[in-house]
Amino acid sequence: MLAHLLTTQQAAKITGLSEAWFERKRWEGGGPPYVKFDRAVRYKESDLAAWIDAHTQQSTSVDSASMPGLKR
């Protein structure tokens, strides 16, 4: 079965990140996996979804002094 492929613009819109961010991460590493056909770059929808899931955070501890009304 063929994967649904997304352009950088579509991936940026889905994630709320800029196209420049995706371009930089392709060069630096650390971004979602991508497929390259000559000069055309595409993201598999399933890979992008897995990458988003892998970056999901639960919560961080919050200093109650920085949040009025928050009880310890």
mmCIF file of the N, C-alpha and C atoms, coordinates in Angstrom:
data_MODEL
# 
_entry.id   MODEL 
# 
loop_
_atom_site.group_PDB 
_atom_site.id 
_atom_site.type_symbol 
_atom_site.label_atom_id 
_atom_site.label_alt_id 
_atom_site.label_comp_id 
_atom_site.label_asym_id 
_atom_site.label_entity_id 
_atom_site.label_seq_id 
_atom_site.pdbx_PDB_ins_code 
_atom_site.Cartn_x 
_atom_site.Cartn_y 
_atom_site.Cartn_z 
_atom_site.occupancy 
_atom_site.B_iso_or_equiv 
_atom_site.pdbx_formal_charge 
_atom_site.auth_seq_id 
_atom_site.auth_comp_id 
_atom_site.auth_asym_id 
_atom_site.auth_atom_id 
_atom_site.pdbx_PDB_model_num 
ATOM 1   N N  . MET A 1 1  ? 0.840  -1.187 0.000  1.00 0.00 ? 1  MET A N  1 
ATOM 2   C CA . MET A 1 1  ? 0.000  0.000  0.000  1.00 0.00 ? 1  MET A CA 1 
ATOM 3   C C  . MET A 1 1  ? 0.883  1.247  0.000  1.00 0.00 ? 1  MET A C  1 
ATOM 4   N N  . LEU A 1 2  ? 0.576  2.175  -0.842 1.00 0.00 ? 2  LEU A N  1 
ATOM 5   C CA . LEU A 1 2  ? 1.349  3.404  -0.927 1.00 0.00 ? 2  LEU A CA 1 
ATOM 6   C C  . LEU A 1 2  ? 0.963  4.366  0.191  1.00 0.00 ? 2  LEU A C  1 
ATOM 7   N N  . ALA A 1 3  ? 1.958  5.055  0.705  1.00 0.00 ? 3  ALA A N  1 
ATOM 8   C CA . ALA A 1 3  ? 1.733  6.039  1.763  1.00 0.00 ? 3  ALA A CA 1 
ATOM 9   C C  . ALA A 1 3  ? 1.223  7.335  1.147  1.00 0.00 ? 3  ALA A C  1 
ATOM 10  N N  . HIS A 1 4  ? 0.409  8.048  1.917  1.00 0.00 ? 4  HIS A N  1 
ATOM 11  C CA . HIS A 1 4  ? -0.027 9.372  1.504  1.00 0.00 ? 4  HIS A CA 1 
ATOM 12  C C  . HIS A 1 4  ? 1.134  10.320 1.760  1.00 0.00 ? 4  HIS A C  1 
ATOM 13  N N  . LEU A 1 5  ? 1.602  11.009 0.731  1.00 0.00 ? 5  LEU A N  1 
ATOM 14  C CA . LEU A 1 5  ? 2.758  11.888 0.841  1.00 0.00 ? 5  LEU A CA 1 
ATOM 15  C C  . LEU A 1 5  ? 2.332  13.346 0.955  1.00 0.00 ? 5  LEU A C  1 
ATOM 16  N N  . LEU A 1 6  ? 3.030  14.067 1.817  1.00 0.00 ? 6  LEU A N  1 
ATOM 17  C CA . LEU A 1 6  ? 2.743  15.480 2.067  1.00 0.00 ? 6  LEU A CA 1 
ATOM 18  C C  . LEU A 1 6  ? 3.922  16.332 1.626  1.00 0.00 ? 6  LEU A C  1 
ATOM 19  N N  . THR A 1 7  ? 3.640  17.509 1.122  1.00 0.00 ? 7  THR A N  1 
ATOM 20  C CA . THR A 1 7  ? 4.695  18.467 0.808  1.00 0.00 ? 7  THR A CA 1 
ATOM 21  C C  . THR A 1 7  ? 5.177  19.110 2.109  1.00 0.00 ? 7  THR A C  1 
ATOM 22  N N  . THR A 1 8  ? 6.283  19.817 2.030  1.00 0.00 ? 8  THR A N  1 
ATOM 23  C CA . THR A 1 8  ? 6.786  20.548 3.195  1.00 0.00 ? 8  THR A CA 1 
ATOM 24  C C  . THR A 1 8  ? 5.735  21.557 3.660  1.00 0.00 ? 8  THR A C  1 
ATOM 25  N N  . GLN A 1 9  ? 5.080  22.209 2.727  1.00 0.00 ? 9  GLN A N  1 
ATOM 26  C CA . GLN A 1 9  ? 4.053  23.197 3.067  1.00 0.00 ? 9  GLN A CA 1 
ATOM 27  C C  . GLN A 1 9  ? 2.905  22.528 3.826  1.00 0.00 ? 9  GLN A C  1 
ATOM 28  N N  . GLN A 1 10 ? 2.473  21.370 3.384  1.00 0.00 ? 10 GLN A N  1 
ATOM 29  C CA . GLN A 1 10 ? 1.387  20.658 4.066  1.00 0.00 ? 10 GLN A CA 1 
ATOM 30  C C  . GLN A 1 10 ? 1.816  20.197 5.452  1.00 0.00 ? 10 GLN A C  1 
ATOM 31  N N  . ALA A 1 11 ? 3.043  19.666 5.563  1.00 0.00 ? 11 ALA A N  1 
ATOM 32  C CA . ALA A 1 11 ? 3.549  19.224 6.867  1.00 0.00 ? 11 ALA A CA 1 
ATOM 33  C C  . ALA A 1 11 ? 3.653  20.400 7.834  1.00 0.00 ? 11 ALA A C  1 
ATOM 34  N N  . ALA A 1 12 ? 4.088  21.541 7.320  1.00 0.00 ? 12 ALA A N  1 
ATOM 35  C CA . ALA A 1 12 ? 4.194  22.739 8.152  1.00 0.00 ? 12 ALA A CA 1 
ATOM 36  C C  . ALA A 1 12 ? 2.813  23.179 8.648  1.00 0.00 ? 12 ALA A C  1 
ATOM 37  N N  . LYS A 1 13 ? 1.846  23.125 7.777  1.00 0.00 ? 13 LYS A N  1 
ATOM 38  C CA . LYS A 1 13 ? 0.486  23.534 8.158  1.00 0.00 ? 13 LYS A CA 1 
ATOM 39  C C  . LYS A 1 13 ? -0.088 22.592 9.222  1.00 0.00 ? 13 LYS A C  1 
ATOM 40  N N  . ILE A 1 14 ? 0.146  21.297 9.068  1.00 0.00 ? 14 ILE A N  1 
ATOM 41  C CA . ILE A 1 14 ? -0.367 20.315 10.022 1.00 0.00 ? 14 ILE A CA 1 
ATOM 42  C C  . ILE A 1 14 ? 0.256  20.512 11.401 1.00 0.00 ? 14 ILE A C  1 
ATOM 43  N N  . THR A 1 15 ? 1.556  20.768 11.444 1.00 0.00 ? 15 THR A N  1 
ATOM 44  C CA . THR A 1 15 ? 2.266  20.863 12.718 1.00 0.00 ? 15 THR A CA 1 
ATOM 45  C C  . THR A 1 15 ? 2.278  22.262 13.322 1.00 0.00 ? 15 THR A C  1 
ATOM 46  N N  . GLY A 1 16 ? 2.021  23.265 12.500 1.00 0.00 ? 16 GLY A N  1 
ATOM 47  C CA . GLY A 1 16 ? 2.113  24.636 12.985 1.00 0.00 ? 16 GLY A CA 1 
ATOM 48  C C  . GLY A 1 16 ? 3.553  25.147 13.013 1.00 0.00 ? 16 GLY A C  1 
ATOM 49  N N  . LEU A 1 17 ? 4.465  24.385 12.427 1.00 0.00 ? 17 LEU A N  1 
ATOM 50  C CA . LEU A 1 17 ? 5.862  24.809 12.317 1.00 0.00 ? 17 LEU A CA 1 
ATOM 51  C C  . LEU A 1 17 ? 6.069  25.427 10.940 1.00 0.00 ? 17 LEU A C  1 
ATOM 52  N N  . SER A 1 18 ? 7.135  26.187 10.788 1.00 0.00 ? 18 SER A N  1 
ATOM 53  C CA . SER A 1 18 ? 7.366  26.852 9.500  1.00 0.00 ? 18 SER A CA 1 
ATOM 54  C C  . SER A 1 18 ? 8.034  25.910 8.502  1.00 0.00 ? 18 SER A C  1 
ATOM 55  N N  . GLU A 1 19 ? 7.895  26.256 7.239  1.00 0.00 ? 19 GLU A N  1 
ATOM 56  C CA . GLU A 1 19 ? 8.589  25.501 6.194  1.00 0.00 ? 19 GLU A CA 1 
ATOM 57  C C  . GLU A 1 19 ? 10.099 25.603 6.398  1.00 0.00 ? 19 GLU A C  1 
ATOM 58  N N  . ALA A 1 20 ? 10.559 26.766 6.840  1.00 0.00 ? 20 ALA A N  1 
ATOM 59  C CA . ALA A 1 20 ? 11.993 26.957 7.092  1.00 0.00 ? 20 ALA A CA 1 
ATOM 60  C C  . ALA A 1 20 ? 12.471 26.017 8.197  1.00 0.00 ? 20 ALA A C  1 
ATOM 61  N N  . TRP A 1 21 ? 11.641 25.766 9.195  1.00 0.00 ? 21 TRP A N  1 
ATOM 62  C CA . TRP A 1 21 ? 11.998 24.837 10.265 1.00 0.00 ? 21 TRP A CA 1 
ATOM 63  C C  . TRP A 1 21 ? 12.243 23.443 9.680  1.00 0.00 ? 21 TRP A C  1 
ATOM 64  N N  . PHE A 1 22 ? 11.326 22.999 8.816  1.00 0.00 ? 22 PHE A N  1 
ATOM 65  C CA . PHE A 1 22 ? 11.480 21.683 8.184  1.00 0.00 ? 22 PHE A CA 1 
ATOM 66  C C  . PHE A 1 22 ? 12.753 21.629 7.335  1.00 0.00 ? 22 PHE A C  1 
ATOM 67  N N  . GLU A 1 23 ? 13.015 22.692 6.596  1.00 0.00 ? 23 GLU A N  1 
ATOM 68  C CA . GLU A 1 23 ? 14.213 22.738 5.759  1.00 0.00 ? 23 GLU A CA 1 
ATOM 69  C C  . GLU A 1 23 ? 15.477 22.673 6.620  1.00 0.00 ? 23 GLU A C  1 
ATOM 70  N N  . ARG A 1 24 ? 15.484 23.425 7.724  1.00 0.00 ? 24 ARG A N  1 
ATOM 71  C CA . ARG A 1 24 ? 16.630 23.427 8.620  1.00 0.00 ? 24 ARG A CA 1 
ATOM 72  C C  . ARG A 1 24 ? 16.839 22.048 9.242  1.00 0.00 ? 24 ARG A C  1 
ATOM 73  N N  . LYS A 1 25 ? 15.758 21.397 9.657  1.00 0.00 ? 25 LYS A N  1 
ATOM 74  C CA . LYS A 1 25 ? 15.869 20.081 10.288 1.00 0.00 ? 25 LYS A CA 1 
ATOM 75  C C  . LYS A 1 25 ? 16.317 19.006 9.293  1.00 0.00 ? 25 LYS A C  1 
ATOM 76  N N  . ARG A 1 26 ? 15.993 19.166 8.031  1.00 0.00 ? 26 ARG A N  1 
ATOM 77  C CA . ARG A 1 26 ? 16.508 18.227 7.028  1.00 0.00 ? 26 ARG A CA 1 
ATOM 78  C C  . ARG A 1 26 ? 18.025 18.333 6.937  1.00 0.00 ? 26 ARG A C  1 
ATOM 79  N N  . TRP A 1 27 ? 18.542 19.533 7.119  1.00 0.00 ? 27 TRP A N  1 
ATOM 80  C CA . TRP A 1 27 ? 19.979 19.759 7.051  1.00 0.00 ? 27 TRP A CA 1 
ATOM 81  C C  . TRP A 1 27 ? 20.667 19.368 8.361  1.00 0.00 ? 27 TRP A C  1 
ATOM 82  N N  . GLU A 1 28 ? 20.080 19.776 9.513  1.00 0.00 ? 28 GLU A N  1 
ATOM 83  C CA . GLU A 1 28 ? 20.675 19.523 10.830 1.00 0.00 ? 28 GLU A CA 1 
ATOM 84  C C  . GLU A 1 28 ? 20.408 18.113 11.338 1.00 0.00 ? 28 GLU A C  1 
ATOM 85  N N  . GLY A 1 29 ? 19.252 17.573 10.977 1.00 0.00 ? 29 GLY A N  1 
ATOM 86  C CA . GLY A 1 29 ? 18.786 16.326 11.573 1.00 0.00 ? 29 GLY A CA 1 
ATOM 87  C C  . GLY A 1 29 ? 17.851 16.637 12.731 1.00 0.00 ? 29 GLY A C  1 
ATOM 88  N N  . GLY A 1 30 ? 17.128 15.641 13.170 1.00 0.00 ? 30 GLY A N  1 
ATOM 89  C CA . GLY A 1 30 ? 16.234 15.828 14.309 1.00 0.00 ? 30 GLY A CA 1 
ATOM 90  C C  . GLY A 1 30 ? 14.789 16.061 13.944 1.00 0.00 ? 30 GLY A C  1 
ATOM 91  N N  . GLY A 1 31 ? 14.500 16.240 12.685 1.00 0.00 ? 31 GLY A N  1 
ATOM 92  C CA . GLY A 1 31 ? 13.121 16.425 12.248 1.00 0.00 ? 31 GLY A CA 1 
ATOM 93  C C  . GLY A 1 31 ? 12.498 15.095 11.870 1.00 0.00 ? 31 GLY A C  1 
ATOM 94  N N  . PRO A 1 32 ? 11.294 15.143 11.354 1.00 0.00 ? 32 PRO A N  1 
ATOM 95  C CA . PRO A 1 32 ? 10.628 13.905 10.942 1.00 0.00 ? 32 PRO A CA 1 
ATOM 96  C C  . PRO A 1 32 ? 11.295 13.288 9.717  1.00 0.00 ? 32 PRO A C  1 
ATOM 97  N N  . PRO A 1 33 ? 11.175 11.965 9.554  1.00 0.00 ? 33 PRO A N  1 
ATOM 98  C CA . PRO A 1 33 ? 11.728 11.319 8.354  1.00 0.00 ? 33 PRO A CA 1 
ATOM 99  C C  . PRO A 1 33 ? 11.069 11.883 7.096  1.00 0.00 ? 33 PRO A C  1 
ATOM 100 N N  . TYR A 1 34 ? 11.812 11.891 6.014  1.00 0.00 ? 34 TYR A N  1 
ATOM 101 C CA . TYR A 1 34 ? 11.274 12.392 4.744  1.00 0.00 ? 34 TYR A CA 1 
ATOM 102 C C  . TYR A 1 34 ? 11.753 11.521 3.600  1.00 0.00 ? 34 TYR A C  1 
ATOM 103 N N  . VAL A 1 35 ? 11.080 11.676 2.481  1.00 0.00 ? 35 VAL A N  1 
ATOM 104 C CA . VAL A 1 35 ? 11.403 10.951 1.255  1.00 0.00 ? 35 VAL A CA 1 
ATOM 105 C C  . VAL A 1 35 ? 11.852 11.992 0.240  1.00 0.00 ? 35 VAL A C  1 
ATOM 106 N N  . LYS A 1 36 ? 12.891 11.683 -0.517 1.00 0.00 ? 36 LYS A N  1 
ATOM 107 C CA . LYS A 1 36 ? 13.373 12.645 -1.500 1.00 0.00 ? 36 LYS A CA 1 
ATOM 108 C C  . LYS A 1 36 ? 13.394 11.997 -2.879 1.00 0.00 ? 36 LYS A C  1 
ATOM 109 N N  . PHE A 1 37 ? 12.747 12.644 -3.821 1.00 0.00 ? 37 PHE A N  1 
ATOM 110 C CA . PHE A 1 37 ? 12.737 12.240 -5.223 1.00 0.00 ? 37 PHE A CA 1 
ATOM 111 C C  . PHE A 1 37 ? 13.415 13.363 -5.993 1.00 0.00 ? 37 PHE A C  1 
ATOM 112 N N  . ASP A 1 38 ? 14.694 13.166 -6.311 1.00 0.00 ? 38 ASP A N  1 
ATOM 113 C CA . ASP A 1 38 ? 15.482 14.208 -6.950 1.00 0.00 ? 38 ASP A CA 1 
ATOM 114 C C  . ASP A 1 38 ? 15.448 15.439 -6.052 1.00 0.00 ? 38 ASP A C  1 
ATOM 115 N N  . ARG A 1 39 ? 14.785 16.516 -6.455 1.00 0.00 ? 39 ARG A N  1 
ATOM 116 C CA . ARG A 1 39 ? 14.708 17.724 -5.631 1.00 0.00 ? 39 ARG A CA 1 
ATOM 117 C C  . ARG A 1 39 ? 13.424 17.805 -4.820 1.00 0.00 ? 39 ARG A C  1 
ATOM 118 N N  . ALA A 1 40 ? 12.481 16.936 -5.095 1.00 0.00 ? 40 ALA A N  1 
ATOM 119 C CA . ALA A 1 40 ? 11.182 16.971 -4.405 1.00 0.00 ? 40 ALA A CA 1 
ATOM 120 C C  . ALA A 1 40 ? 11.277 16.254 -3.059 1.00 0.00 ? 40 ALA A C  1 
ATOM 121 N N  . VAL A 1 41 ? 10.880 16.934 -2.006 1.00 0.00 ? 41 VAL A N  1 
ATOM 122 C CA . VAL A 1 41 ? 10.869 16.372 -0.662 1.00 0.00 ? 41 VAL A CA 1 
ATOM 123 C C  . VAL A 1 41 ? 9.424  16.135 -0.254 1.00 0.00 ? 41 VAL A C  1 
ATOM 124 N N  . ARG A 1 42 ? 9.169  14.947 0.288  1.00 0.00 ? 42 ARG A N  1 
ATOM 125 C CA . ARG A 1 42 ? 7.819  14.608 0.747  1.00 0.00 ? 42 ARG A CA 1 
ATOM 126 C C  . ARG A 1 42 ? 7.915  13.932 2.106  1.00 0.00 ? 42 ARG A C  1 
ATOM 127 N N  . TYR A 1 43 ? 6.854  14.070 2.884  1.00 0.00 ? 43 TYR A N  1 
ATOM 128 C CA . TYR A 1 43 ? 6.751  13.440 4.191  1.00 0.00 ? 43 TYR A CA 1 
ATOM 129 C C  . TYR A 1 43 ? 5.611  12.434 4.144  1.00 0.00 ? 43 TYR A C  1 
ATOM 130 N N  . LYS A 1 44 ? 5.883  11.195 4.575  1.00 0.00 ? 44 LYS A N  1 
ATOM 131 C CA . LYS A 1 44 ? 4.807  10.218 4.672  1.00 0.00 ? 44 LYS A CA 1 
ATOM 132 C C  . LYS A 1 44 ? 3.911  10.648 5.821  1.00 0.00 ? 44 LYS A C  1 
ATOM 133 N N  . GLU A 1 45 ? 2.627  10.670 5.565  1.00 0.00 ? 45 GLU A N  1 
ATOM 134 C CA . GLU A 1 45 ? 1.674  11.086 6.592  1.00 0.00 ? 45 GLU A CA 1 
ATOM 135 C C  . GLU A 1 45 ? 1.845  10.235 7.859  1.00 0.00 ? 45 GLU A C  1 
ATOM 136 N N  . SER A 1 46 ? 2.047  8.930  7.689  1.00 0.00 ? 46 SER A N  1 
ATOM 137 C CA . SER A 1 46 ? 2.205  8.031  8.841  1.00 0.00 ? 46 SER A CA 1 
ATOM 138 C C  . SER A 1 46 ? 3.493  8.338  9.614  1.00 0.00 ? 46 SER A C  1 
ATOM 139 N N  . ASP A 1 47 ? 4.578  8.676  8.911  1.00 0.00 ? 47 ASP A N  1 
ATOM 140 C CA . ASP A 1 47 ? 5.828  9.038  9.592  1.00 0.00 ? 47 ASP A CA 1 
ATOM 141 C C  . ASP A 1 47 ? 5.674  10.339 10.364 1.00 0.00 ? 47 ASP A C  1 
ATOM 142 N N  . LEU A 1 48 ? 4.979  11.300 9.779  1.00 0.00 ? 48 LEU A N  1 
ATOM 143 C CA . LEU A 1 48 ? 4.762  12.577 10.452 1.00 0.00 ? 48 LEU A CA 1 
ATOM 144 C C  . LEU A 1 48 ? 3.919  12.372 11.707 1.00 0.00 ? 48 LEU A C  1 
ATOM 145 N N  . ALA A 1 49 ? 2.875  11.553 11.609 1.00 0.00 ? 49 ALA A N  1 
ATOM 146 C CA . ALA A 1 49 ? 2.029  11.263 12.774 1.00 0.00 ? 49 ALA A CA 1 
ATOM 147 C C  . ALA A 1 49 ? 2.834  10.561 13.868 1.00 0.00 ? 49 ALA A C  1 
ATOM 148 N N  . ALA A 1 50 ? 3.683  9.607  13.503 1.00 0.00 ? 50 ALA A N  1 
ATOM 149 C CA . ALA A 1 50 ? 4.512  8.900  14.480 1.00 0.00 ? 50 ALA A CA 1 
ATOM 150 C C  . ALA A 1 50 ? 5.511  9.857  15.132 1.00 0.00 ? 50 ALA A C  1 
ATOM 151 N N  . TRP A 1 51 ? 6.076  10.762 14.346 1.00 0.00 ? 51 TRP A N  1 
ATOM 152 C CA . TRP A 1 51 ? 7.025  11.737 14.874 1.00 0.00 ? 51 TRP A CA 1 
ATOM 153 C C  . TRP A 1 51 ? 6.330  12.670 15.862 1.00 0.00 ? 51 TRP A C  1 
ATOM 154 N N  . ILE A 1 52 ? 5.122  13.096 15.539 1.00 0.00 ? 52 ILE A N  1 
ATOM 155 C CA . ILE A 1 52 ? 4.346  13.940 16.452 1.00 0.00 ? 52 ILE A CA 1 
ATOM 156 C C  . ILE A 1 52 ? 4.070  13.179 17.748 1.00 0.00 ? 52 ILE A C  1 
ATOM 157 N N  . ASP A 1 53 ? 3.645  11.921 17.635 1.00 0.00 ? 53 ASP A N  1 
ATOM 158 C CA . ASP A 1 53 ? 3.370  11.098 18.823 1.00 0.00 ? 53 ASP A CA 1 
ATOM 159 C C  . ASP A 1 53 ? 4.622  10.938 19.682 1.00 0.00 ? 53 ASP A C  1 
ATOM 160 N N  . ALA A 1 54 ? 5.770  10.765 19.051 1.00 0.00 ? 54 ALA A N  1 
ATOM 161 C CA . ALA A 1 54 ? 7.020  10.582 19.790 1.00 0.00 ? 54 ALA A CA 1 
ATOM 162 C C  . ALA A 1 54 ? 7.435  11.845 20.543 1.00 0.00 ? 54 ALA A C  1 
ATOM 163 N N  . HIS A 1 55 ? 6.921  12.993 20.126 1.00 0.00 ? 55 HIS A N  1 
ATOM 164 C CA . HIS A 1 55 ? 7.270  14.258 20.778 1.00 0.00 ? 55 HIS A CA 1 
ATOM 165 C C  . HIS A 1 55 ? 6.176  14.763 21.716 1.00 0.00 ? 55 HIS A C  1 
ATOM 166 N N  . THR A 1 56 ? 5.194  13.935 21.982 1.00 0.00 ? 56 THR A N  1 
ATOM 167 C CA . THR A 1 56 ? 4.120  14.319 22.894 1.00 0.00 ? 56 THR A CA 1 
ATOM 168 C C  . THR A 1 56 ? 4.638  14.287 24.329 1.00 0.00 ? 56 THR A C  1 
ATOM 169 N N  . GLN A 1 57 ? 4.425  15.345 25.048 1.00 0.00 ? 57 GLN A N  1 
ATOM 170 C CA . GLN A 1 57 ? 4.852  15.465 26.435 1.00 0.00 ? 57 GLN A CA 1 
ATOM 171 C C  . GLN A 1 57 ? 3.638  15.378 27.354 1.00 0.00 ? 57 GLN A C  1 
ATOM 172 N N  . GLN A 1 58 ? 3.847  14.838 28.534 1.00 0.00 ? 58 GLN A N  1 
ATOM 173 C CA . GLN A 1 58 ? 2.763  14.770 29.512 1.00 0.00 ? 58 GLN A CA 1 
ATOM 174 C C  . GLN A 1 58 ? 2.633  16.113 30.219 1.00 0.00 ? 58 GLN A C  1 
ATOM 175 N N  . SER A 1 59 ? 3.539  16.388 31.111 1.00 0.00 ? 59 SER A N  1 
ATOM 176 C CA . SER A 1 59 ? 3.537  17.666 31.813 1.00 0.00 ? 59 SER A CA 1 
ATOM 177 C C  . SER A 1 59 ? 4.901  17.874 32.423 1.00 0.00 ? 59 SER A C  1 
ATOM 178 N N  . THR A 1 60 ? 5.143  19.083 32.822 1.00 0.00 ? 60 THR A N  1 
ATOM 179 C CA . THR A 1 60 ? 6.382  19.393 33.531 1.00 0.00 ? 60 THR A CA 1 
ATOM 180 C C  . THR A 1 60 ? 5.998  19.920 34.893 1.00 0.00 ? 60 THR A C  1 
ATOM 181 N N  . SER A 1 61 ? 6.902  19.829 35.824 1.00 0.00 ? 61 SER A N  1 
ATOM 182 C CA . SER A 1 61 ? 6.590  20.365 37.142 1.00 0.00 ? 61 SER A CA 1 
ATOM 183 C C  . SER A 1 61 ? 6.526  21.879 37.041 1.00 0.00 ? 61 SER A C  1 
ATOM 184 N N  . VAL A 1 62 ? 5.601  22.434 37.785 1.00 0.00 ? 62 VAL A N  1 
ATOM 185 C CA . VAL A 1 62 ? 5.368  23.872 37.747 1.00 0.00 ? 62 VAL A CA 1 
ATOM 186 C C  . VAL A 1 62 ? 5.667  24.435 39.117 1.00 0.00 ? 62 VAL A C  1 
ATOM 187 N N  . ASP A 1 63 ? 6.415  25.506 39.157 1.00 0.00 ? 63 ASP A N  1 
ATOM 188 C CA . ASP A 1 63 ? 6.695  26.192 40.405 1.00 0.00 ? 63 ASP A CA 1 
ATOM 189 C C  . ASP A 1 63 ? 5.439  26.942 40.809 1.00 0.00 ? 63 ASP A C  1 
ATOM 190 N N  . SER A 1 64 ? 4.854  26.580 41.950 1.00 0.00 ? 64 SER A N  1 
ATOM 191 C CA . SER A 1 64 ? 3.593  27.194 42.367 1.00 0.00 ? 64 SER A CA 1 
ATOM 192 C C  . SER A 1 64 ? 3.736  28.691 42.589 1.00 0.00 ? 64 SER A C  1 
ATOM 193 N N  . ALA A 1 65 ? 4.941  29.181 42.888 1.00 0.00 ? 65 ALA A N  1 
ATOM 194 C CA . ALA A 1 65 ? 5.141  30.620 43.092 1.00 0.00 ? 65 ALA A CA 1 
ATOM 195 C C  . ALA A 1 65 ? 4.921  31.391 41.791 1.00 0.00 ? 65 ALA A C  1 
ATOM 196 N N  . SER A 1 66 ? 5.142  30.729 40.677 1.00 0.00 ? 66 SER A N  1 
ATOM 197 C CA . SER A 1 66 ? 4.995  31.424 39.399 1.00 0.00 ? 66 SER A CA 1 
ATOM 198 C C  . SER A 1 66 ? 3.550  31.396 38.880 1.00 0.00 ? 66 SER A C  1 
ATOM 199 N N  . MET A 1 67 ? 2.677  30.653 39.581 1.00 0.00 ? 67 MET A N  1 
ATOM 200 C CA . MET A 1 67 ? 1.289  30.560 39.158 1.00 0.00 ? 67 MET A CA 1 
ATOM 201 C C  . MET A 1 67 ? 0.361  30.874 40.328 1.00 0.00 ? 67 MET A C  1 
ATOM 202 N N  . PRO A 1 68 ? -0.078 32.124 40.433 1.00 0.00 ? 68 PRO A N  1 
ATOM 203 C CA . PRO A 1 68 ? -0.965 32.485 41.536 1.00 0.00 ? 68 PRO A CA 1 
ATOM 204 C C  . PRO A 1 68 ? -2.218 31.619 41.546 1.00 0.00 ? 68 PRO A C  1 
ATOM 205 N N  . GLY A 1 69 ? -2.622 31.223 42.731 1.00 0.00 ? 69 GLY A N  1 
ATOM 206 C CA . GLY A 1 69 ? -3.834 30.426 42.858 1.00 0.00 ? 69 GLY A CA 1 
ATOM 207 C C  . GLY A 1 69 ? -3.583 28.925 42.788 1.00 0.00 ? 69 GLY A C  1 
ATOM 208 N N  . LEU A 1 70 ? -2.370 28.533 42.423 1.00 0.00 ? 70 LEU A N  1 
ATOM 209 C CA . LEU A 1 70 ? -2.046 27.105 42.348 1.00 0.00 ? 70 LEU A CA 1 
ATOM 210 C C  . LEU A 1 70 ? -1.614 26.633 43.731 1.00 0.00 ? 70 LEU A C  1 
ATOM 211 N N  . LYS A 1 71 ? -2.294 25.652 44.263 1.00 0.00 ? 71 LYS A N  1 
ATOM 212 C CA . LYS A 1 71 ? -1.986 25.138 45.590 1.00 0.00 ? 71 LYS A CA 1 
ATOM 213 C C  . LYS A 1 71 ? -1.078 23.936 45.489 1.00 0.00 ? 71 LYS A C  1 
ATOM 214 N N  . ARG A 1 72 ? -0.185 23.807 46.429 1.00 0.00 ? 72 ARG A N  1 
ATOM 215 C CA . ARG A 1 72 ? 0.713  22.645 46.489 1.00 0.00 ? 72 ARG A CA 1 
ATOM 216 C C  . ARG A 1 72 ? 0.031  21.488 47.128 1.00 0.00 ? 72 ARG A C  1 
# 
